[in-house]
Amino acid sequence: MNLSERLNEDMKQAMKSQDKFKLSTIRMIRATIKNLEIDLKRTLNDNEVLDILSREIKQRKDALQEFEKAGREDLASNAKAEAEIIAGYLPEQLTEEEIKVIVQQTIQETGASSKADIGKVMSALMPKVKGRADGKLVNQAVQQQLQ
């Protein structure tokens, strides 16, 4: 079952169980996917859906930080809950140790030796961790390795 089918099934289940919050979150994601499919005039594959899910989580996390700064706990809790629902559709996230190992391997593969090579390392690294690690964490690990 691909991600789009899984979203459809979970949406049906949320309707049956009358989980309005989960239902609205899934509908929001499906709308984003559908809009992109309309723009591209084709159905999206799982990697493209993963990109959308990652972007949606990043938006929720950014919003969460802003809501917490503004003291809006009600909005912050909604953003956090939405991010948790969306995260359920992503592959299992890598730990910091696993990220460091992948970063070291990629640095060796690319022959990077200084901070000037960060772009080269990141372009080789991101496809390996796509959907399984936050880009900020990966970037920090690369910068630490290339000091």
C-alpha positions in Angstrom: 0.0 0.0 0.0 1.5 3.3 -1.0 1.3 6.5 1.1 -1.6 8.0 -0.8 -3.7 4.9 -0.3 -2.7 4.7 3.3 -3.8 8.4 3.8 -7.2 7.5 2.2 -7.7 4.5 4.4 -6.7 6.4 7.5 -9.1 9.2 6.5 -11.9 6.7 6.2 -11.0 5.3 9.6 -11.0 8.8 11.2 -14.4 9.4 9.8 -15.7 6.1 11.2 -14.2 6.8 14.6 -15.3 10.5 14.5 -11.7 11.7 15.2 -12.3 15.2 13.8 -8.8 16.5 14.5 -7.0 13.6 12.7 -9.6 13.8 9.9 -8.9 17.5 9.3 -5.2 17.0 9.4 -5.3 14.2 6.8 -7.7 16.2 4.6 -5.3 19.1 4.7 -2.4 16.8 3.6 -4.5 15.2 0.9 -5.5 18.6 -0.4 -1.8 19.6 -0.7 -1.1 16.4 -2.5 -4.1 16.8 -4.8 -3.2 20.4 -5.7 0.3 19.3 -6.7 -1.1 16.5 -8.7 -3.3 18.9 -10.6 -0.4 21.3 -11.2 1.8 18.5 -12.5 -1.1 16.7 -14.3 -0.1 13.3 -13.0 -0.2 11.3 -9.8 2.6 11.6 -7.3 4.9 8.7 -6.3 5.8 7.9 -2.7 9.0 9.9 -2.8 7.1 13.0 -3.8 4.5 12.4 -1.2 7.3 12.0 1.4 8.6 15.4 0.3 5.2 16.9 0.9 4.9 15.3 4.3 8.4 16.4 5.3 7.6 20.0 4.3 4.3 19.9 6.2 6.1 18.7 9.4 8.7 21.5 9.0 5.9 24.1 8.6 4.2 22.7 11.8 7.5 22.8 13.8 8.3 26.3 12.6 4.7 27.4 13.6 5.1 25.6 16.9 8.2 27.7 17.8 6.5 30.9 16.8 3.3 30.1 18.8 5.5 29.2 21.9 7.4 32.5 21.6 4.0 34.4 21.4 2.7 32.4 24.4 -0.1 30.8 22.4 -0.2 27.4 24.0 -3.6 26.6 22.4 -2.2 27.0 18.9 1.1 25.4 19.9 -0.6 22.2 21.0 -2.6 22.0 17.8 0.6 22.4 15.7 2.3 19.8 17.8 -0.6 17.3 17.5 -0.7 17.9 13.7 3.1 17.3 13.4 2.7 14.0 15.3 -0.1 12.8 13.1 1.9 13.6 9.9 5.1 12.0 11.4 3.2 8.8 11.6 3.4 8.6 7.8 7.1 9.1 7.5 9.7 6.3 7.7 11.3 5.7 11.1 13.6 8.6 11.9 17.3 8.2 12.1 19.1 8.7 15.5 21.8 11.2 15.8 24.4 8.4 15.9 23.1 6.9 12.7 23.2 10.4 11.1 26.8 10.9 12.1 27.8 7.5 10.6 26.1 8.3 7.3 27.7 11.8 7.3 31.2 10.3 7.9 30.7 7.8 5.1 29.5 10.5 2.7 32.4 12.8 3.6 34.8 9.9 2.8 32.9 9.1 -0.5 33.0 12.8 -1.7 36.5 13.5 -0.4 35.4 16.6 1.4 37.9 18.2 3.7 36.8 21.7 4.6 33.7 23.8 5.2 33.8 24.8 1.6 32.7 21.3 0.6 29.5 21.4 2.7 27.4 21.8 -0.4 28.9 18.9 -2.2 28.5 16.7 0.9 24.9 17.8 1.5 23.9 17.1 -2.1 25.3 13.6 -1.9 23.9 13.0 1.6 20.3 14.2 1.4 19.0 11.5 -1.0 20.3 8.9 1.5 18.4 10.3 4.5 15.3 11.6 2.6 12.3 11.6 4.9 14.2 9.9 7.7 16.1 12.9 9.1 15.6 16.6 9.6 17.7 18.7 7.2 18.9 21.0 10.0 20.2 18.0 12.0 22.0 16.6 9.0 23.5 20.1 8.2 24.7 20.5 11.8 26.3 17.0 11.7 28.1 17.8 8.5 29.4 21.1 9.9 30.7 19.4 13.0 32.5 16.8 10.9 34.1 19.4 8.6 35.5 21.8 11.2 
